[in-house]
Amino acid sequence: MNKQIKWGLIGCGRIAPKFIGGINHLQDTSVVAVASKNIVKAKRLAYEFDIPSFYDNYEELITNPEVDAIYISNTHNFHKETALLCLKYKKPVLCEKAFTVNGDEAEEVINFAKSQGVFIMEAMWTRFLPNIIHIKKLLSEGAIGEIKFLQGTFGFAAPNNPQDRLLNINLAGGSLLDIGVYLVSMAYFIMDKDPVDIKSSAKIGKTRVDEQATFHFTYDNGVMALFNCSLVIDTTQEFIITGTEGKIIIPKFWCSDKSTLILNNQIPQEFSFPIEATGFNYEIEEMNKCLREGKTHSETMAPEDTLRIMKCLDNIRKDWDMIYQADNEVKE
């Protein structure tokens, strides 16, 4: 892999400019091509950021010899087929969360990446933020004693537009895949194990996706977790880790730059790690580093972890009256 890593972007929606901002913050990397099924979107984004190539055909971007790595940010329902196409041409992939629609799709993509010997990573940018890395270190040092309870919430009032990707079942919308995945991924980052019991409930709206969901985990060591996600109300977006000797409170944990350590009967300690640029630069930097070192995965967001998370999401919603098209597709 050359020192200069050139990126192609598939998907030119709301998140793409932030990703480009992250790349532009780093040295020895750039965006050289963008693609959207809507050529107007691709052209507009390319002109805005002075990107030399734009397409309305994904395969043309993927086969562009200038493109070293590809970021996928189209809707969830297209993640699997887009990732497989990139891997077919042996292009390294950074795929937005939720990685796929379900665990079967994730397993297919990850196994194909392994067979091709090509790098793949889920774009769970939260894991790479300096504040979250610091919290992980505090926990590994036993700062709050033995972890006993996790709780978190992530909610916002989404536009009431049935055609928007957030509420459209044909685009694999819903609160769990869009924002609940942050809570689940954070739980896995902290616990590094599967829950042994999952209980959940959801409010399925008129568009047949989960507008709100609540889920409860129990682990084999007795640790419990309680989470909720919502597309209809604004919540604190807070994550709290409680142990025998104190707790860590993380406001806006998914884009976190601050946290508070409260030990039993002691004065709270405040930590601040300002986010540089758009924050996407940290995951991009990690992938660039892995590619330069010839790795096929990141230890911080390993494919095996992504697969466990996707299967957990399946288990959360298995009792809901909500089926995506991908859930009905029989594996060959």
N, C-alpha and C positions, 0 to 999 in steps of 0.2 A: 504494500500500500504506500503510495507516494506521501510525502510529508504534507502536501496540500490536499485536503480532502474536499471534494466537490459534491454537493448534495443536490438531489432532485426531490421535489415535493409533490405528492399526489393528494389532492384535496386542497381547495383554495377558499375555505370557509373562514369563520371567525378566528380560529386558532392559528392559522397560517402566518399572519403578520407577526404574531408574538414569537413563533418559532424562528422566523427569519431574523427578528431582532436579536434573538439569542445567538444565532450563528454570526451575525455581524459584529457581535461583541468579542468574538474569539479571533485569534490569529490563525493563519494557515488553514482556513476553511472558508467556504463560500457556497452560495446557492447559485446553480447554473441553469436550472430548469424547473418549471412548474407545470402541473397538468390538472385539468378539471374536465368533467364531461360537458361543462358549460364553458365554451371557448372565451366568452366575454369575461368571465371571472378570472380565467387564467391570464388573459391578455392584460387585464386591469392590474392584477397583482404583479406581473412581470414588469410593467411600465412603472408602477409605484416604487419598486425596489431595484430597478435597473438590472433585471435578470435577463440574460441573453436569449433563452429559449422558452417557449410556452406551447402547450399542446392541448388538444381535446381527446387525445388517444393515449391511454396509460402506457401501452406497449412501446410507443415511440419514445416516450421519456425513458423507460426502463432500458431500452437498447441504445440509447445515446451513449457513445463511448466516453464522453466527458463526465458522466455521472458515476461517482464512486459509491454512494450510499443513498438510500431512499427513506424518506419520512412519509408514513401513511396516515392521513387524517381525514379520509372520507368517512361516510357513516358506517356504523358498526356492522351492518348487514353485508357490506362489501369488503371488510377487512380480510377475511379468509382468502377469497379469490384474488384480491390484489396482492397480498403477501405471497401466495403461491406463485403468481406470475413473476414477481420480483425474484424469488428464489430459483425459479426455473432458469433464469438468466444469470444466476449466481451473484445477484446484487444484495449486499447487506441491508437489513431492514430494521427500522425503528418504527413500531406500530403503536398508534394511540390506544389508550384504554377506552372502553373495555377491549381487550386484545382481540376477541372474537365474540360471537353471540353466545356460544356455549363451550363446554369442556371438550366435546368431541371435535369441534372445529379447531380449537387450540391445539389439541393433541396432533391432529393431522398436519397443521402448519409447523409445529415444533419438530415433529419426526422428519418432515421433508427437509427442514433446515439442517438437521443433523446428517441426513443422507447426502446432502449437497455439500456439507462442510462449510456452510455460510453463516455468518453472524446474524443473530436475531435478538431483539430486545423489545419488551413492552415499554411504552413511553410513560411510565409512572414517575413523572418529574419530581413529585414530592419527596421520594426517597433520597434524592441527590441534593436537597437543599441543605445548606450548612447547619441550620438550626436542628433539623431532623437528625443529621449525622451526629450532632452534639448530644442530643437526647439519647440516641442509641448507645453512645459511649457512657453516659451517666448510668443507664440501666445495666450495662455490662459490668460496671464497677460497683453495682449494688447500692446506688445512691438512695433508693427508696425502700431498700430491703427486698423482701420477697413479693413479687407482683401478685395481687389478689383480684383486681377488678379493672376492666377497661370500659369506658363509656364514651360515646361520641355521637355527634349529630351533624348533618350536612343538609341544609335546605335553603332553597330560594324560590321566589315566586316567578316561575317561567311565564313567558307570553302565552296567552290562551289561544294558540294557533294549532289546530289539529294537523296541519301539514308540516309543521316544524319538526325537525328530526327528534326533538325531545319527547314529543307526544305521538309520533307516528309509528305504529306497530310494524309497518312494512319496512321501516328503517331501523328496526330493533331499538325503538325508543323506550323511555321509562326511567324512573329515578334510580333503580338499582344499578343498571349497566352504566349510566352516565355519572352518577355521583356516589352511589352506595359503594361502588368499587373502591373508592378512596378509603373508606372506613375498613373494608375487608382487607385491602392491601396493607394498611397500617397495622391491623391486628396481626397479620402474618409476619410483618417486619419485626414486630415486638416479640411475638410468641414463638415464631419459627416452627409451628406445628399446626396440624389440623384440629379443629374442635371435634369432640367426640359426640356432641349433641347439638342440633340446631333447631330452634323454633322460630317461626316467622309469621307475619301477617302483612297484608297489603290492601290498599284501597285501589281497585282497578277502575279507571275512569271511562268516560264515554268512548275514547279512542282505543280502548282495550289494552292500555299499558298501565303499569303501576305508577300512580301519581304520588303515593306515599308508601313507605314500607318500614316495618320495625322487625329487627331480628336479634335473637339472643343466642349466645354461644356458651357452651360449657366445655372445659378442657379436662384432660385426664388427671391433671394435678389439682383440680378443684377451682382453678381460675374461671371467672365468669366475665362475660362481656355483653353490653347492651347498646345497640345502635339504632338510629333511625335516619332515613333520608326522605326528602320531600321536594317536589316540584311545584308545590302550591303555597308554601309559607316560607318566610325568612326565619332561619334559626341561627343560633350562635356560631355554628360551624366549628365547634370546640371539641377537642379530644382530651380526655383525662385518664391518666394512668395512676392507679392507686396501689400502694404497697404497704407492707407492715410498718414501715418507718416514715411514710409520707406520701406525697403525690406530686405529679408533674402535670401542669395545666398548659395546654397548647391552644391558644386562640387562633382561629382560621388555619387549622392544622394543615390543610391541603396546599396552602401557599404561605406556610409559616415562616416568620422571621423573628418571633419572640416566644418565650416560654417562661414559666414560673415554677421553681422548685420549692415546695412547702414541706419541710420536715416537721415531724411531730413536735409541737411546743417550741418552734424556732421561728425566727423572722424570715419571711419569704425571700428567696433569692431570684432576682430577675436576670434573664439572659436575652441578649439581642444580637442577631446576626443578619444585618441588612442584606437584602437580596440584590445582587448586581444585575443590571440590564433587565431582561424580562423574566429571568429565572429558568428559562428553558435551556440556557447556556450550560447549566451544570450537567444535565443528562446528555447533551450533545458532546460536551467535553469528555465525558466518560466513554461514550461510544467511539469517538475519535481516537481516544487513547487505546481502547481495546483493538481497534482496527490496525493501528500502527504497530501494536504488539503481536498481531497475528492471531488474536483470540476469536472464538466463535460465540462467546457469551460474556456477560458481565456478572461478577459475583454479587453485586448489589441488587440487581434485578434479573436473576437467572431464569431461564425458560422453565425450569422445573417449578419454580415458585409461581410463575404466571399460570402454569397448568393447574396447580393446587388451588389458586385463587378462582380460576374459571370454574372448576368443579364445585367449589364452595358456593359460588353464585348460583349454579344449577340447583344445589341442595337447598339454598334459601328459598328459591321460587318454585320448587317442585310441587308444592301443595296449592299454588295459586291457580286461579282459572285464567291463565295467560300463557299462550303458546306462540312462539315465533315460528316463522316458516322453516328456519334452520333446524328447529327441534323435531320437525316431522320428516326430515330428510334421512333416509336409511343409508348407513355407511355401506359401501360396496365391499 
